[in-house]
Amino acid sequence: MSCCVNRRQVLMATGSGVAALTLGACSQPAPDPGEVGAGTMLISLTEVAVGEAKAVTTADGAEIMVVRSAEDQVHAFSAICTHQGCSVRPEDGELYCPCHGSRFDQSTGEATDGPAEDPLLEVAVTIENGNVVTA
């Protein structure tokens, strides 16, 4: 049994520590999509055609994707990609993140392709007087 630490052990421990710190600095926490209070009017229902998605930014800066799946049915999701926080946009019937190529199911928000693994955060909405409103 050795009583002393040799140079090789010190260098290996230092290298491991530096690598761990570097990896931690490169990763980002889950993006905060912003809070949307209940009763916030997002968009008029007439502005979103059936099968279409529209991006909306609230007065508080929250980015929301409103999806009209049927004449009287809408869904809403945070428009912030769960991978690294870029804004998603509608493309070919999906929600697409142009930063790293993640794709999300337009009707469920589930990640379908790309580096994002988590679904988009759902925003509860209702239709009131012809407007899409947060619930």
Rosetta blueprint (number, residue, H / E / L):
1 M L
2 S L
3 C L
4 C L
5 V L
6 N L
7 R H
8 R H
9 Q H
10 V H
11 L H
12 M H
13 A H
14 T H
15 G H
16 S H
17 G H
18 V H
19 A H
20 A H
21 L H
22 T H
23 L H
24 G H
25 A H
26 C H
27 S L
28 Q L
29 P L
30 A L
31 P L
32 D L
33 P L
34 G L
35 E L
36 V L
37 G L
38 A L
39 G L
40 T L
41 M E
42 L E
43 I E
44 S E
45 L H
46 T H
47 E H
48 V L
49 A L
50 V L
51 G L
52 E E
53 A E
54 K E
55 A E
56 V E
57 T E
58 T L
59 A L
60 D L
61 G L
62 A L
63 E E
64 I E
65 M E
66 V E
67 V E
68 R E
69 S E
70 A E
71 E L
72 D L
73 Q E
74 V E
75 H E
76 A E
77 F E
78 S E
79 A L
80 I E
81 C L
82 T L
83 H L
84 Q L
85 G L
86 C L
87 S E
88 V L
89 R E
90 P E
91 E E
92 D L
93 G L
94 E E
95 L E
96 Y E
97 C L
98 P L
99 C L
100 H L
101 G L
102 S L
103 R E
104 F E
105 D E
106 Q L
107 S L
108 T L
109 G L
110 E L
111 A E
112 T E
113 D E
114 G L
115 P L
116 A L
117 E L
118 D L
119 P L
120 L L
121 L L
122 E E
123 V E
124 A L
125 V E
126 T E
127 I E
128 E E
129 N L
130 G L
131 N E
132 V E
133 V E
134 T E
135 A L
